[in-house]
Amino acid sequence: MSKTDTPRERRRTAVITGASSGIGQATAEAFETDSWNLVLAARRREDLETVAAHCRDAGAQVLAVPADVGDAEAVRKLAKIACEFADPIDPWFSNVGVGAVGKFLDVPMATHDQIVRSNLIGHMNDAHAALPIFIEQGHGVFVNMISLGGFAAAPFAAAYSASKFRLKGFSEALRAELADYPDVHICDVYPSFVDTPAILHAGNYTGKALSAPPPLLDPRTVAAAVVRLADHPRSAVILGSPSWASRLSHFIAPSLNARGIKGASERYFAQAEPAPITNGNVLTPPDDGVRIGGGLRSPSQRRGDRGHGRFERTRARWSSTHDAQNGAPRLIPNGPTFEMSAPSVPTALAADGKREEAEPATEILAGQQRRMRRQEVGWVPVLTITMPLNLVARRGQLPLAREECH
């Protein structure tokens, strides 16, 4: 990674909230070249400074700003500090998300309230601070991290479901309002389950150990999608086959889908190991240090994860170049086509510039199903994930990853 000193006035500035672990940390590291200024925000100063130091070592100019996005005034100050640090600001990645698992009546209302405040009101606060800046400067990309929860409800995570459904509607409303500003973009990212510390940090009111079902995305795959949106904005990017399955099954039979998830959840909780009741990181930030991965994938999956190496090669080829007229660094127009998918789908360019062979969808599905038989599926039903994929992928009609334009 280059450490040559790009002149400060030629840099762009990315603001990332929820930057102290998981997808936020992975995205900060994806932007950590000498062509970027980074403004990183999260609740815990010590973790932010750790991530910031790593990015500075790679050549980025970084400012760490402790802030709770649920506080509108704190987010306004974050935007003001970011503008004073460096401009133009573009993109702003609204990444904060928390959750709690348990029956609605077993979870305290204070926890429900904070989940909605972080996952919905926090993103609204981000947009309320960022969009005036974008409109004034004439351009900007605002990226909302949603999830497959924006497509299908999750019993035993009622507040999380409510926040993600509403966040999707919020983005759609903003896109309509901003139609008169063609260079101001609202982008949504819908990853399936991602191997981050989020599930370990979640509030747990079930009394049972929580897990997440395979196949799990590498957080760096999601980060690469966000990096790409900075120069190639799309209304929605859907990552991972379970997101497509959730969208399809909810469209076909939403009530049946929710009941299936409920039944599978109850079966999982009946056999899961006991665990203490906890608020997790909903009300207070975690204190277990910074890390991108959650350690939920098996060692064999991590060893076989070709996506990370492919991500690194792709990022290397995405080195910034400067526009001759205005000096704004942009991605090389003829760079690689990045595969928006789970790490197991190899379609990016190799280091020698030759396209690598993609595995047939049926082979990918077969591999995922073998892993699911070997491991606990967690609390998402195999029926919801597997059957729609089998029915459609056999006909070659389902892209496992896709960018969607509205």
C-alpha positions as CSV (number, residue, x, y, z in Angstrom):
1,M,0.0,0.0,0.0
2,S,1.4,3.3,-1.0
3,K,2.5,5.8,1.6
4,T,3.4,8.6,-0.7
5,D,2.1,11.9,0.6
6,T,-0.9,13.0,-1.5
7,P,-1.3,16.8,-1.0
8,R,-4.0,17.6,1.6
9,E,-6.0,19.7,-0.8
10,R,-6.2,16.7,-3.3
11,R,-7.7,14.3,-0.7
12,R,-11.3,13.4,-0.2
13,T,-12.8,12.9,3.3
14,A,-14.9,9.8,4.3
15,V,-16.9,9.9,7.6
16,I,-17.6,6.5,9.1
17,T,-19.8,6.1,12.2
18,G,-19.7,2.8,14.1
19,A,-16.0,2.6,13.1
20,S,-14.5,0.9,16.2
21,S,-15.1,-2.8,15.1
22,G,-16.6,-5.1,12.5
23,I,-17.8,-3.6,9.2
24,G,-16.9,-0.1,10.3
25,Q,-13.3,-0.9,11.2
26,A,-13.0,-3.0,8.0
27,T,-14.3,0.0,5.9
28,A,-11.9,2.4,7.6
29,E,-9.0,0.1,6.7
30,A,-10.3,-0.2,3.1
31,F,-10.1,3.6,2.8
32,E,-6.8,3.8,4.6
33,T,-4.7,4.9,1.6
34,D,-2.8,8.2,1.3
35,S,-5.6,9.6,-0.9
36,W,-8.1,9.8,1.9
37,N,-8.9,11.7,5.0
38,L,-10.9,9.7,7.5
39,V,-13.2,10.9,10.3
40,L,-14.0,8.0,12.5
41,A,-16.8,8.0,15.1
42,A,-18.0,5.6,17.7
43,R,-18.9,5.7,21.4
44,R,-15.6,4.4,22.9
45,R,-12.6,6.7,22.5
46,E,-9.9,4.0,23.2
47,D,-11.2,1.7,20.5
48,L,-11.5,4.5,18.0
49,E,-7.9,5.6,18.6
50,T,-6.7,2.0,18.0
51,V,-8.4,1.9,14.6
52,A,-7.2,5.4,13.8
53,A,-3.6,4.6,14.6
54,H,-3.7,1.6,12.3
55,C,-5.1,3.7,9.4
56,R,-2.5,6.4,10.0
57,D,0.3,3.8,9.7
58,A,-1.1,3.0,6.2
59,G,-0.9,6.7,5.1
60,A,-4.4,8.1,5.8
61,Q,-5.0,11.3,7.6
62,V,-7.3,10.3,10.4
63,L,-9.4,12.1,13.0
64,A,-11.2,10.1,15.8
65,V,-14.3,11.7,17.2
66,P,-16.1,9.9,20.1
67,A,-19.9,10.4,19.5
68,D,-23.2,8.7,20.0
69,V,-25.2,9.0,16.8
70,G,-28.4,8.8,18.9
71,D,-27.6,12.4,20.1
72,A,-28.5,14.8,17.3
73,E,-26.3,17.6,18.7
74,A,-23.3,15.3,19.0
75,V,-23.7,14.3,15.3
76,R,-24.0,18.0,14.3
77,K,-20.7,18.6,16.1
78,L,-19.2,15.6,14.3
79,A,-20.2,17.1,10.9
80,K,-18.8,20.5,11.9
81,I,-15.5,19.0,13.1
82,A,-15.2,16.9,9.9
83,C,-15.6,20.0,7.7
84,E,-13.0,21.8,9.7
85,F,-10.6,18.9,9.5
86,A,-10.8,18.5,5.7
87,D,-13.3,18.8,2.9
88,P,-15.0,17.8,0.7
89,I,-16.9,15.2,2.7
90,D,-17.9,12.4,0.4
91,P,-18.9,9.8,1.4
92,W,-20.6,9.6,4.8
93,F,-21.1,5.9,5.9
94,S,-23.8,5.6,8.5
95,N,-22.9,2.2,10.0
96,V,-24.1,2.1,13.6
97,G,-26.3,-0.8,14.5
98,V,-27.2,-2.7,17.7
99,G,-29.7,-5.4,18.5
100,A,-31.2,-7.6,21.2
101,V,-32.5,-11.2,20.9
102,G,-35.5,-12.3,23.0
103,K,-39.2,-12.3,23.2
104,F,-40.6,-8.8,22.8
105,L,-42.1,-8.8,26.3
106,D,-38.9,-10.2,27.9
107,V,-36.8,-7.3,26.6
108,P,-37.0,-4.0,28.6
109,M,-38.6,-1.1,26.9
110,A,-35.4,0.9,27.6
111,T,-33.5,-1.6,25.4
112,H,-36.1,-1.5,22.6
113,D,-36.0,2.3,22.7
114,Q,-32.2,2.4,22.4
115,I,-32.2,0.0,19.5
116,V,-34.6,2.1,17.6
117,R,-32.7,5.2,18.6
118,S,-29.4,3.8,17.3
119,N,-30.5,2.0,14.2
120,L,-33.1,4.5,12.9
121,I,-32.8,7.8,14.7
122,G,-29.0,7.6,14.6
123,H,-29.1,7.2,10.8
124,M,-31.6,10.1,10.5
125,N,-29.3,12.2,12.6
126,D,-26.4,11.3,10.3
127,A,-28.4,12.3,7.3
128,H,-29.7,15.5,8.8
129,A,-26.1,16.6,9.4
130,A,-24.5,15.3,6.2
131,L,-27.1,16.2,3.5
132,P,-26.8,20.0,3.9
133,I,-23.1,19.6,3.3
134,F,-23.6,17.5,0.2
135,I,-26.2,19.9,-1.2
136,E,-24.0,22.9,-0.6
137,Q,-20.9,21.3,-2.2
138,G,-23.1,19.9,-5.0
139,H,-22.3,16.2,-4.5
140,G,-22.1,13.5,-1.9
141,V,-22.8,9.8,-1.2
142,F,-24.7,8.9,1.9
143,V,-24.5,5.1,2.6
144,N,-26.9,3.4,5.0
145,M,-26.0,0.0,6.4
146,I,-29.3,-1.9,6.7
147,S,-29.2,-5.7,6.5
148,L,-31.4,-8.6,5.3
149,G,-33.6,-7.4,8.3
150,G,-34.8,-4.7,6.0
151,F,-36.5,-7.3,3.8
152,A,-37.9,-9.9,6.3
153,A,-39.0,-9.7,9.9
154,A,-37.1,-11.5,12.6
155,P,-39.2,-12.9,15.5
156,F,-37.3,-12.5,18.8
157,A,-35.7,-9.4,17.4
158,A,-38.7,-7.1,17.2
159,A,-37.1,-3.7,17.8
160,Y,-34.2,-4.6,15.4
161,S,-36.8,-5.6,12.7
162,A,-38.8,-2.4,13.3
163,S,-35.7,-0.2,12.9
164,K,-34.4,-1.9,9.7
165,F,-37.8,-1.8,8.0
166,R,-38.2,1.9,8.9
167,L,-34.7,2.6,7.8
168,K,-35.4,1.2,4.4
169,G,-38.5,3.4,4.1
170,F,-36.5,6.4,5.3
171,S,-33.9,5.9,2.5
172,E,-36.6,5.5,-0.2
173,A,-38.2,8.8,1.0
174,L,-34.9,10.6,1.0
175,R,-34.1,9.5,-2.6
176,A,-37.5,10.9,-3.8
177,E,-36.9,14.2,-1.9
178,L,-33.4,14.6,-3.4
179,A,-34.4,13.9,-7.0
180,D,-33.5,17.6,-7.8
181,Y,-29.9,16.9,-6.8
182,P,-28.6,14.3,-9.2
183,D,-25.1,14.2,-7.7
184,V,-26.4,13.6,-4.1
185,H,-26.9,9.9,-3.6
186,I,-28.6,7.7,-0.9
187,C,-27.2,4.2,-1.0
188,D,-28.4,1.2,1.0
189,V,-26.3,-1.9,1.7
190,Y,-28.1,-5.1,2.5
191,P,-25.6,-7.8,3.6
192,S,-26.7,-11.2,4.9
193,F,-25.1,-12.5,8.1
194,V,-21.6,-11.2,8.5
195,D,-18.9,-12.6,10.7
196,T,-18.4,-9.6,13.0
197,P,-18.5,-9.2,16.8
198,A,-22.1,-7.9,16.5
199,I,-23.8,-11.1,17.5
200,L,-21.5,-11.5,20.5
201,H,-22.2,-7.9,21.5
202,A,-26.0,-8.2,21.1
203,G,-28.4,-8.0,24.0
204,N,-29.4,-11.5,25.0
205,Y,-32.7,-12.1,26.8
206,T,-33.1,-15.8,25.7
207,G,-30.9,-17.3,28.4
208,K,-29.2,-19.3,25.6
209,A,-26.0,-18.8,23.7
210,L,-26.4,-16.9,20.4
211,S,-25.0,-17.9,17.0
212,A,-25.4,-17.0,13.4
213,P,-26.1,-19.3,10.5
214,P,-23.7,-20.0,7.7
215,P,-22.8,-18.9,5.1
216,L,-21.3,-15.9,6.8
217,L,-19.8,-13.0,4.8
218,D,-16.3,-11.6,5.5
219,P,-16.7,-8.1,6.8
220,R,-14.1,-7.0,4.3
221,T,-16.4,-8.0,1.5
222,V,-19.0,-5.6,2.8
223,A,-16.4,-2.9,3.3
224,A,-15.3,-3.3,-0.4
225,A,-18.9,-2.7,-1.4
226,V,-19.0,0.5,0.5
227,V,-15.7,1.7,-1.0
228,R,-17.0,1.1,-4.4
229,L,-20.2,3.1,-3.7
230,A,-18.0,6.1,-3.0
231,D,-17.4,6.4,-6.7
232,H,-20.0,4.2,-8.2
233,P,-23.2,5.0,-6.2
234,R,-26.2,2.7,-6.4
235,S,-29.5,2.9,-4.7
236,A,-29.1,-0.6,-3.2
237,V,-26.4,-3.3,-3.0
238,I,-27.6,-6.7,-1.9
239,L,-24.8,-9.0,-0.6
240,G,-25.0,-12.7,-0.1
241,S,-27.5,-15.4,-1.1
242,P,-29.5,-15.3,2.2
243,S,-30.4,-11.7,1.6
244,W,-31.9,-12.7,-1.7
245,A,-33.6,-15.7,-0.2
246,S,-35.1,-13.5,2.6
247,R,-36.4,-11.0,0.1
248,L,-37.9,-13.6,-2.1
249,S,-39.5,-15.7,0.7
250,H,-41.0,-12.6,2.4
251,F,-42.4,-11.4,-0.9
252,I,-44.0,-14.8,-1.6
253,A,-45.4,-15.6,1.9
254,P,-44.5,-13.1,4.6
255,S,-46.5,-14.7,7.4
256,L,-45.4,-18.2,6.6
257,N,-41.8,-17.0,6.5
258,A,-42.0,-15.3,9.9
259,R,-43.7,-18.4,11.4
260,G,-40.9,-20.5,10.0
261,I,-38.3,-18.3,11.5
262,K,-40.1,-18.5,14.9
263,G,-40.2,-22.3,14.8
264,A,-36.6,-22.7,13.8
265,S,-35.6,-20.2,16.5
266,E,-37.5,-22.1,19.2
267,R,-35.9,-25.3,18.1
268,Y,-32.4,-23.7,18.3
269,F,-33.0,-22.2,21.7
270,A,-34.2,-25.6,23.0
271,Q,-30.9,-27.2,22.4
272,A,-28.5,-24.2,22.7
273,E,-26.1,-23.9,25.7
274,P,-27.2,-21.7,28.6
275,A,-26.0,-18.1,28.6
276,P,-26.5,-15.1,31.0
277,I,-29.1,-12.4,30.4
278,T,-27.3,-9.2,29.2
279,N,-27.9,-5.9,27.6
280,G,-24.8,-6.4,25.5
281,N,-23.6,-3.2,23.8
282,V,-27.1,-1.7,23.4
283,L,-26.9,0.7,26.3
284,T,-23.1,0.9,26.8
285,P,-20.2,0.4,24.4
286,P,-18.3,-2.9,24.6
287,D,-15.0,-3.0,26.3
288,D,-13.4,-6.1,24.7
289,G,-11.2,-4.3,22.3
290,V,-11.3,-3.8,18.5
291,R,-11.6,-6.6,16.0
292,I,-13.1,-7.0,12.6
293,G,-14.2,-10.7,12.7
294,G,-16.4,-12.3,15.2
295,G,-14.8,-15.8,15.0
296,L,-18.1,-17.4,14.0
297,R,-16.8,-19.1,10.9
298,S,-15.1,-22.4,11.3
299,P,-11.3,-22.5,10.8
300,S,-11.7,-24.4,7.6
301,Q,-14.0,-21.6,6.3
302,R,-11.6,-19.0,7.2
303,R,-8.7,-20.8,5.6
304,G,-10.7,-21.4,2.5
305,D,-12.0,-17.8,2.3
306,R,-10.6,-16.7,-1.0
307,G,-12.5,-13.4,-0.8
308,H,-10.1,-11.6,1.6
309,G,-7.1,-12.1,-0.7
310,R,-9.3,-11.1,-3.7
311,F,-10.4,-8.1,-1.8
312,E,-6.8,-7.0,-1.2
313,R,-5.9,-7.4,-4.9
314,T,-9.0,-5.5,-5.9
315,R,-8.3,-2.7,-3.5
316,A,-4.7,-2.5,-4.8
317,R,-6.0,-2.0,-8.4
318,W,-8.4,0.6,-7.1
319,S,-5.6,3.0,-6.3
320,S,-6.8,6.5,-6.7
321,T,-6.0,8.6,-9.7
322,H,-6.6,12.3,-10.0
323,D,-9.0,13.9,-12.4
324,A,-7.1,16.3,-14.7
325,Q,-9.7,19.1,-14.3
326,N,-10.5,19.3,-10.6
327,G,-7.9,17.1,-8.9
328,A,-10.5,14.9,-7.2
329,P,-9.2,11.4,-6.8
330,R,-11.4,8.8,-8.5
331,L,-11.3,5.1,-9.0
332,I,-9.7,3.9,-12.2
333,P,-12.6,3.7,-14.7
334,N,-11.3,0.5,-16.3
335,G,-10.5,-1.3,-13.0
336,P,-11.8,-4.7,-12.0
337,T,-15.4,-5.7,-11.7
338,F,-15.8,-6.4,-8.1
339,E,-18.0,-9.3,-7.2
340,M,-20.7,-8.2,-4.7
341,S,-21.1,-11.5,-3.0
342,A,-20.1,-13.8,-0.3
343,P,-16.3,-14.5,-0.3
344,S,-16.9,-18.0,-1.7
345,V,-17.9,-16.6,-5.1
346,P,-14.7,-15.8,-7.0
347,T,-15.3,-13.5,-9.9
348,A,-12.9,-10.6,-9.3
349,L,-9.8,-10.1,-11.4
350,A,-6.6,-11.8,-10.4
351,A,-3.3,-10.0,-9.9
352,D,-2.3,-10.7,-13.5
353,G,-5.5,-9.0,-14.8
354,K,-7.1,-12.3,-16.0
355,R,-10.6,-13.1,-14.9
356,E,-10.8,-16.0,-12.6
357,E,-13.3,-18.8,-13.2
358,A,-16.5,-18.4,-11.3
359,E,-18.0,-21.5,-9.7
360,P,-21.4,-22.5,-11.0
361,A,-24.2,-21.4,-8.7
362,T,-25.3,-25.0,-8.1
363,E,-21.8,-25.9,-6.9
364,I,-21.7,-22.8,-4.6
365,L,-25.1,-23.8,-3.2
366,A,-24.1,-27.4,-2.7
367,G,-21.0,-26.3,-0.8
368,Q,-23.1,-24.0,1.4
369,Q,-25.6,-26.8,2.1
370,R,-22.8,-29.2,3.1
371,R,-21.5,-26.7,5.6
372,M,-25.0,-26.1,6.9
373,R,-25.4,-29.8,7.5
374,R,-22.1,-30.0,9.4
375,Q,-22.8,-27.0,11.6
376,E,-25.6,-25.6,13.7
377,V,-27.8,-23.4,11.6
378,G,-28.5,-21.0,14.5
379,W,-31.9,-19.3,14.6
380,V,-32.6,-18.8,10.9
381,P,-34.5,-21.6,9.2
382,V,-32.9,-23.7,6.6
383,L,-36.3,-23.6,4.8
384,T,-36.1,-19.9,4.3
385,I,-32.5,-19.8,3.1
386,T,-32.2,-23.0,1.1
387,M,-35.5,-23.8,-0.7
388,P,-36.0,-20.6,-2.7
389,L,-32.3,-20.8,-3.7
390,N,-32.6,-24.4,-4.9
391,L,-35.8,-23.8,-6.8
392,V,-34.5,-20.7,-8.6
393,A,-30.8,-21.4,-8.9
394,R,-31.4,-24.7,-10.6
395,R,-32.9,-22.7,-13.4
396,G,-30.0,-20.3,-13.5
397,Q,-32.3,-17.4,-12.6
398,L,-30.9,-16.1,-9.3
399,P,-27.8,-14.0,-9.2
400,L,-26.1,-14.6,-5.9
401,A,-25.1,-11.0,-5.8
402,R,-26.2,-7.9,-7.6
403,E,-26.4,-4.2,-7.6
404,E,-29.8,-2.7,-7.9
405,C,-30.6,0.7,-9.4
406,H,-33.8,2.6,-8.8
